[in-house]
Amino acid sequence: MVDGNVINSVIFRNVQIQENTFVLDSIVMQGTVIGEGAHLECVILDKNVRVSPGAVLIGTPLHPVIIKKGETV
């Protein structure tokens, strides 16, 4: 379910992207939930990650932010 804005990103199945969320140049693996109002750029989220509402994660193409499996940020 994608209720936010996703641009140039790979979204695996069973992912929830809530309202007012922005995802750019990122990879989001299965079972991940991205909370309302989060902002992600150049991020790799492994399986079953939880991104808190309003979280801001910004990496670069050469140095993406990487969140390991099952973590909450």
ChimeraX commands (.cxc) that place a marker at each C-alpha (Angstrom):
marker #1 position 0.00,0.00,0.00 radius 0.5
marker #1 position 1.53,3.29,-1.12 radius 0.5
marker #1 position -0.17,6.48,0.05 radius 0.5
marker #1 position 2.90,8.74,-0.21 radius 0.5
marker #1 position 5.12,9.99,-3.03 radius 0.5
marker #1 position 7.66,7.51,-4.41 radius 0.5
marker #1 position 10.16,8.60,-7.06 radius 0.5
marker #1 position 12.87,6.52,-8.75 radius 0.5
marker #1 position 12.76,3.83,-6.04 radius 0.5
marker #1 position 12.37,0.06,-5.79 radius 0.5
marker #1 position 9.52,-1.03,-3.50 radius 0.5
marker #1 position 9.19,-4.73,-2.66 radius 0.5
marker #1 position 5.84,-6.38,-1.90 radius 0.5
marker #1 position 4.03,-6.10,1.44 radius 0.5
marker #1 position 5.34,-2.58,2.10 radius 0.5
marker #1 position 3.24,0.16,3.71 radius 0.5
marker #1 position 4.05,3.75,2.82 radius 0.5
marker #1 position 1.71,6.04,4.72 radius 0.5
marker #1 position 0.31,9.46,3.77 radius 0.5
marker #1 position 2.47,12.55,3.28 radius 0.5
marker #1 position 5.60,10.41,2.92 radius 0.5
marker #1 position 8.35,11.17,0.39 radius 0.5
marker #1 position 10.69,8.42,-0.87 radius 0.5
marker #1 position 13.38,9.26,-3.45 radius 0.5
marker #1 position 16.16,7.09,-4.96 radius 0.5
marker #1 position 15.67,4.36,-2.36 radius 0.5
marker #1 position 15.22,0.60,-1.96 radius 0.5
marker #1 position 12.50,-0.60,0.42 radius 0.5
marker #1 position 12.40,-4.35,1.09 radius 0.5
marker #1 position 9.36,-6.43,2.04 radius 0.5
marker #1 position 7.47,-6.08,5.28 radius 0.5
marker #1 position 8.66,-2.53,5.88 radius 0.5
marker #1 position 6.38,0.22,7.23 radius 0.5
marker #1 position 7.18,3.88,6.62 radius 0.5
marker #1 position 5.25,6.17,8.95 radius 0.5
marker #1 position 3.24,9.23,7.99 radius 0.5
marker #1 position 5.25,12.29,7.01 radius 0.5
marker #1 position 8.61,10.53,6.78 radius 0.5
marker #1 position 11.18,11.82,4.27 radius 0.5
marker #1 position 13.68,9.37,2.75 radius 0.5
marker #1 position 16.37,10.03,0.14 radius 0.5
marker #1 position 19.05,7.55,-0.96 radius 0.5
marker #1 position 18.05,4.99,1.66 radius 0.5
marker #1 position 18.21,1.18,1.71 radius 0.5
marker #1 position 15.72,-0.40,4.12 radius 0.5
marker #1 position 16.12,-4.14,4.73 radius 0.5
marker #1 position 13.17,-6.43,5.55 radius 0.5
marker #1 position 10.69,-5.60,8.32 radius 0.5
marker #1 position 12.06,-2.14,9.11 radius 0.5
marker #1 position 9.82,0.41,10.87 radius 0.5
marker #1 position 10.35,4.08,10.05 radius 0.5
marker #1 position 8.70,6.33,12.63 radius 0.5
marker #1 position 6.24,9.03,11.55 radius 0.5
marker #1 position 8.07,12.23,10.64 radius 0.5
marker #1 position 11.50,10.58,10.45 radius 0.5
marker #1 position 14.05,12.13,8.08 radius 0.5
marker #1 position 16.72,9.86,6.55 radius 0.5
marker #1 position 18.92,11.42,3.87 radius 0.5
marker #1 position 21.93,9.75,2.29 radius 0.5
marker #1 position 23.79,10.31,-0.97 radius 0.5
marker #1 position 24.15,8.09,-4.03 radius 0.5
marker #1 position 27.70,7.18,-2.93 radius 0.5
marker #1 position 26.84,6.88,0.77 radius 0.5
marker #1 position 23.22,5.75,1.20 radius 0.5
marker #1 position 21.66,5.39,4.63 radius 0.5
marker #1 position 21.36,1.63,5.31 radius 0.5
marker #1 position 18.95,0.29,7.93 radius 0.5
marker #1 position 19.35,-3.37,8.91 radius 0.5
marker #1 position 16.63,-6.01,9.04 radius 0.5
marker #1 position 14.00,-5.56,11.76 radius 0.5
marker #1 position 15.26,-2.20,13.06 radius 0.5
marker #1 position 13.08,0.74,14.06 radius 0.5
marker #1 position 14.21,4.30,13.30 radius 0.5
marker link #1:1,2 radius 0.2
marker link #1:2,3 radius 0.2
marker link #1:3,4 radius 0.2
marker link #1:4,5 radius 0.2
marker link #1:5,6 radius 0.2
marker link #1:6,7 radius 0.2
marker link #1:7,8 radius 0.2
marker link #1:8,9 radius 0.2
marker link #1:9,10 radius 0.2
marker link #1:10,11 radius 0.2
marker link #1:11,12 radius 0.2
marker link #1:12,13 radius 0.2
marker link #1:13,14 radius 0.2
marker link #1:14,15 radius 0.2
marker link #1:15,16 radius 0.2
marker link #1:16,17 radius 0.2
marker link #1:17,18 radius 0.2
marker link #1:18,19 radius 0.2
marker link #1:19,20 radius 0.2
marker link #1:20,21 radius 0.2
marker link #1:21,22 radius 0.2
marker link #1:22,23 radius 0.2
marker link #1:23,24 radius 0.2
marker link #1:24,25 radius 0.2
marker link #1:25,26 radius 0.2
marker link #1:26,27 radius 0.2
marker link #1:27,28 radius 0.2
marker link #1:28,29 radius 0.2
marker link #1:29,30 radius 0.2
marker link #1:30,31 radius 0.2
marker link #1:31,32 radius 0.2
marker link #1:32,33 radius 0.2
marker link #1:33,34 radius 0.2
marker link #1:34,35 radius 0.2
marker link #1:35,36 radius 0.2
marker link #1:36,37 radius 0.2
marker link #1:37,38 radius 0.2
marker link #1:38,39 radius 0.2
marker link #1:39,40 radius 0.2
marker link #1:40,41 radius 0.2
marker link #1:41,42 radius 0.2
marker link #1:42,43 radius 0.2
marker link #1:43,44 radius 0.2
marker link #1:44,45 radius 0.2
marker link #1:45,46 radius 0.2
marker link #1:46,47 radius 0.2
marker link #1:47,48 radius 0.2
marker link #1:48,49 radius 0.2
marker link #1:49,50 radius 0.2
marker link #1:50,51 radius 0.2
marker link #1:51,52 radius 0.2
marker link #1:52,53 radius 0.2
marker link #1:53,54 radius 0.2
marker link #1:54,55 radius 0.2
marker link #1:55,56 radius 0.2
marker link #1:56,57 radius 0.2
marker link #1:57,58 radius 0.2
marker link #1:58,59 radius 0.2
marker link #1:59,60 radius 0.2
marker link #1:60,61 radius 0.2
marker link #1:61,62 radius 0.2
marker link #1:62,63 radius 0.2
marker link #1:63,64 radius 0.2
marker link #1:64,65 radius 0.2
marker link #1:65,66 radius 0.2
marker link #1:66,67 radius 0.2
marker link #1:67,68 radius 0.2
marker link #1:68,69 radius 0.2
marker link #1:69,70 radius 0.2
marker link #1:70,71 radius 0.2
marker link #1:71,72 radius 0.2
marker link #1:72,73 radius 0.2
view
